[in-house]
Amino acid sequence: MSRTVPAALARPALNPAEQWWQDIAASGEHRTLALLQTESAGGRFQRSVYDLFAEMEEKDAHFYAAVHTRINGLLGLERTVQPGADSDAARRAAELVRGAWEALPRREEFLRALLDGLVKGFAVVELLWRYTADGRLVPGEWIAHPQEYFLFDGRGRLLLLSPPFRRAGGAEVAMPMPPAGRGTPPAEAVLEPPARKFVVLAFGRDARNPYGRGLAQRCYWYYWFKKNTLRFWAIYNEKFGAPTAVATCPAGMPDEERRRLLDVLEGLQTDAGVVLPESISLRLLESAHRGNGSTHREMADWCNDEMSKAVLGATLTSGEGRRSGSLALGTVHNAVRQDYIEADARLLADLLDETFVRWTVELNLPAGMPMPRWTIDAAPPSDLEQQVRIDAELVRLGVPVAISHFHERYGRPVPRPGESVLRYDDANLFQYHLQYGVLTVNEVRARLQLPPVPWGDERTRALGDEQAPPRLGGPSREESGRGEAIADAAERRAERETRGR
C-alpha cells in the first residue's frame, strides 16, 4: 500500500508562480528588508544588506578567500553519526539517520548553503520529504532560500513572508516589528512555518538581534575603506604614474591647430613618437609628488589584515606576514584559526542534531528512542612521529592496547584472513631476514658470536623462488643442509633468549 507524504512536508513552501520579490523594483516599492544607506556619501541609494554581503564575497578577493578558508576547513573534516546509547535500538536509529544522510542529494552543497549563515548572519534551507522504498520518511530534496524571504519574532522564531510563500504553509501571525535598520517588508501577511520543514543556522545572534551578526557585517567597513582606497589609488597612478607632456606653441596659433596639437599630446600615451612642426617644442613635466603609492598600499593591507582577524582570528594564515613571518608565530596563528573551526563544527553539529537527526528519528521510530549524535572530528592533525614514540613506550610498559587502535591511528589496512603479513619481533627476526635474503648466514653467526663458514656469505633466496638460477659459487647440497641447520639453531637460540627475558 502506497503511503502519502503530508503536503506541508512534501512540497515547497515557496509558491513558484509568485513573482512578488522580483517585481518589487518594477512596482516602485522601496521598502525592502535590511536597508543599508552607507554605500553612498549622501545615502541616496537603498539596497538590501544581503545583496551587499553577496557583493563583498564576489568583488573582494581577500574577504572571499578568508571566509572560504574557514568554511572549507570545516567541510574538510570527517563527519559521522554515532548511536546515542549502547543498545540495538540506538544503533538502528543511528543507521536510519546515516542512510537518510547518504540518500540526501548534493550533501556538500547542503552544508555549504547552511554555512552561508556564518557570512550573512543566518541561512535557511527548506527540506522536502519523501518515502523510500522500505517505507522510511526521509529528506529527498532541499532548497536554499534568500534571507530576504524571512522575518523573526521577538523570541527568535522564524516567520515566512506571504508572498512569496504559500498562505497555506502555516497560520497567519501578526507582523513583528523589524529591528533598527530594517525596513518593513512589503508582504501581505506573515506566516508561521510548518514543523520539521526549515533548517536555520544563525551566527552571532542574541536576544536583541535574532537575525545574527555575520562575518560580512563585521568586515563591511574594512571592505568599504579598501574599496575607496583602491579607487583613489587608481586616480593617483593615473595622475602621477606617468609624466605630463607639455607643448609650447607660438602665439596666435589657430584654435583648430591647438586642438590638433592636444590630440597629438594625448596620443603620446600609446604612440612611440610624434612629428611636430619646427615652431613647436615638446617637453615632459615630471611631478614632484611622483611615488609608489605606499600610503594606499599600506591602507589596503591594513584593511586586509583586519578582515583576516575578524574571519580567521589571525593574519599569518591568510597573508605572507609582512612584518614577522616566523614559523613559531605562524603556528600560533594557525592554532587560533583551528579554534574557530572547532567552534563552527560544534555549531553545525548541534544544529543538525536538533533538526535533521531528530526529525528523521521522530518521523520513523517510536517515541523515546535514543537520539543519535552527529559528530564532526575537529581535532587538529596529530604528530604521527610523536604518537609512534608514545605508543611504543606504552607497549613496553605493558599497557594493553588493541591492535585496531594502531590501524585506525596510522591509517593502515587490517590484513585479510590468510594474507601474508610483515612482523618484527625477537622470535622471528632471523627467520624473516634469512627467508627474504636480508641477512647472510655469516651475519647471523656473527650476531650469535659464532665463527664464519666459507659458504655463509651468499644471501639466501626467498621462498617460492626455486626457478631462479643458482648463484655462482653457491654451497653444495651438503653445505646448504648445514646452513639450514645453523639457521634453525639460530632461530631456536633466539626463541630461548626471548623466553629467558
C-alpha positions, 0 to 999 in steps of 0.5 A, spaced: 500 500 500 502 506 497 503 511 503 502 519 502 507 524 504 503 530 508 503 536 503 506 541 508 512 536 508 512 534 501 512 540 497 515 547 497 513 552 501 515 557 496 509 558 491 513 558 484 508 562 480 509 568 485 513 573 482 512 578 488 520 579 490 522 580 483 517 585 481 518 589 487 523 594 483 518 594 477 512 596 482 516 602 485 516 599 492 522 601 496 521 598 502 525 592 502 528 588 508 535 590 511 536 597 508 543 599 508 544 607 506 552 607 507 554 605 500 553 612 498 556 619 501 549 622 501 545 615 502 541 616 496 541 609 494 537 603 498 539 596 497 538 590 501 544 588 506 544 581 503 545 583 496 551 587 499 554 581 503 553 577 496 557 583 493 563 583 498 564 575 497 564 576 489 568 583 488 573 582 494 578 577 493 581 577 500 574 577 504 572 571 499 578 567 500 578 568 508 571 566 509 572 560 504 578 558 508 574 557 514 568 554 511 572 549 507 576 547 513 570 545 516 567 541 510 574 538 510 573 534 516 570 527 517 563 527 519 559 521 522 553 519 526 554 515 532 548 511 536 546 515 542 546 509 547 549 502 547 543 498 545 540 495 538 535 500 538 540 506 538 544 503 533 538 502 528 536 509 529 543 511 528 543 507 521 536 510 519 539 517 520 546 515 516 542 512 510 537 518 510 544 522 510 547 518 504 540 518 500 540 526 501 542 529 494 548 534 493 550 533 501 556 538 500 552 543 497 547 542 503 552 544 508 555 549 504 548 553 503 547 552 511 554 555 512 552 561 508 549 563 515 556 564 518 557 570 512 550 573 512 548 572 519 543 566 518 541 561 512 535 557 511 534 551 507 527 548 506 527 540 506 522 536 502 520 529 504 519 523 501 518 515 502 523 510 500 522 504 498 522 500 505 517 505 507 522 510 511 520 518 511 526 521 509 529 528 506 529 527 498 530 534 496 532 541 499 532 548 497 536 554 499 532 560 500 534 568 500 534 571 507 530 576 504 524 571 504 524 571 512 522 575 518 523 573 526 519 574 532 521 577 538 523 570 541 527 568 535 522 564 531 522 564 524 516 567 520 515 566 512 513 572 508 506 571 504 508 572 498 512 569 496 510 563 500 504 559 500 498 562 505 497 555 506 504 553 509 502 555 516 497 560 520 497 567 519 501 571 525 501 578 526 507 582 523 513 583 528 516 589 528 523 589 524 529 591 528 533 598 527 535 598 520 530 594 517 525 596 513 518 593 513 517 588 508 512 589 503 508 582 504 501 581 505 501 577 511 506 573 515 506 566 516 508 561 521 512 555 518 510 548 518 514 543 523 520 539 521 520 543 514 526 549 515 533 548 517 536 555 520 543 556 522 544 563 525 551 566 527 552 571 532 545 572 534 542 574 541 536 576 544 536 583 541 538 581 534 535 574 532 537 575 525 545 574 527 551 578 526 555 575 520 562 575 518 560 580 512 557 585 517 563 585 521 568 586 515 563 591 511 567 597 513 574 594 512 571 592 505 568 599 504 575 603 506 579 598 501 574 599 496 575 607 496 582 606 497 583 602 491 579 607 487 583 613 489 589 609 488 587 608 481 586 616 480 593 617 483 597 612 478 593 615 473 595 622 475 602 621 477 604 614 474 606 617 468 609 624 466 605 630 463 607 632 456 607 639 455 607 643 448 609 650 447 606 653 441 607 660 438 602 665 439 596 666 435 596 659 433 589 657 430 584 654 435 583 648 430 591 647 430 591 647 438 586 642 438 590 638 433 596 639 437 592 636 444 590 630 440 597 629 438 599 630 446 594 625 448 596 620 443 603 620 446 600 615 451 600 609 446 604 612 440 612 611 440 613 618 437 610 624 434 612 629 428 611 636 430 612 642 426 619 646 427 615 652 431 613 647 436 617 644 442 615 638 446 617 637 453 615 632 459 613 635 466 615 630 471 611 631 478 614 632 484 609 628 488 611 622 483 611 615 488 609 608 489 603 609 492 605 606 499 600 610 503 594 606 499 598 600 499 599 600 506 591 602 507 589 596 503 593 591 507 591 594 513 584 593 511 586 586 509 589 584 515 583 586 519 578 582 515 583 576 516 582 577 524 575 578 524 574 571 519 580 567 521 582 570 528 589 571 525 593 574 519 599 569 518 594 564 515 591 568 510 597 573 508 605 572 507 606 576 514 609 582 512 612 584 518 614 577 522 613 571 518 616 566 523 614 559 523 613 559 531 608 565 530 605 562 524 603 556 528 600 560 533 596 563 528 594 557 525 592 554 532 587 560 533 584 559 526 583 551 528 579 554 534 574 557 530 573 551 526 572 547 532 567 552 534 563 552 527 563 544 527 560 544 534 555 549 531 553 545 525 553 539 529 548 541 534 544 544 529 543 538 525 542 534 531 536 538 533 533 538 526 535 533 521 537 527 526 531 528 530 526 529 525 528 523 521 528 519 528 521 522 530 518 521 523 520 513 523 521 510 530 517 510 536 517 515 541 523 515 546 528 512 542 535 514 543 537 520 539 543 519 535 549 524 535 552 527 529 559 528 530 564 532 526 572 530 528 575 537 529 581 535 532 587 538 529 592 533 525 596 529 530 604 528 530 604 521 527 612 521 529 610 523 536 604 518 537 609 512 534 614 514 540 608 514 545 605 508 543 611 504 543 613 506 550 606 504 552 607 497 549 613 496 553 610 498 559 605 493 558 599 497 557 594 493 553 592 496 547 588 493 541 591 492 535 585 496 531 587 502 535 594 502 531 590 501 524 585 506 525 591 511 528 596 510 522 591 509 517 593 502 515 589 496 512 587 490 517 590 484 513 585 479 510 584 472 513 590 468 510 594 474 507 601 474 508 603 479 513 610 483 515 612 482 523 618 484 527 619 481 533 625 477 537 622 470 535 622 471 528 627 476 526 632 471 523 627 467 520 624 473 516 631 476 514 634 469 512 627 467 508 627 474 504 635 474 503 636 480 508 641 477 512 647 472 510 648 466 514 655 469 516 651 475 519 647 471 523 653 467 526 656 473 527 650 476 531 650 469 535 658 470 536 659 464 532 665 463 527 664 464 519 663 458 514 666 459 507 659 458 504 655 463 509 656 469 505 651 468 499 644 471 501 639 466 501 633 466 496 626 467 498 621 462 498 617 460 492 623 462 488 626 455 486 626 457 478 631 462 479 638 460 477 643 458 482 648 463 484 655 462 482 659 459 487 653 457 491 654 451 497 653 444 495 647 440 497 651 438 503 653 445 505 646 448 504 643 442 509 648 445 514 646 452 513 639 450 514 641 447 520 645 453 523 639 457 521 634 453 525 639 453 531 639 460 530 632 461 530 631 456 536 637 460 540 633 466 539 626 463 541 630 461 548 633 468 549 626 471 548 623 466 553 629 467 558 627 475 558 
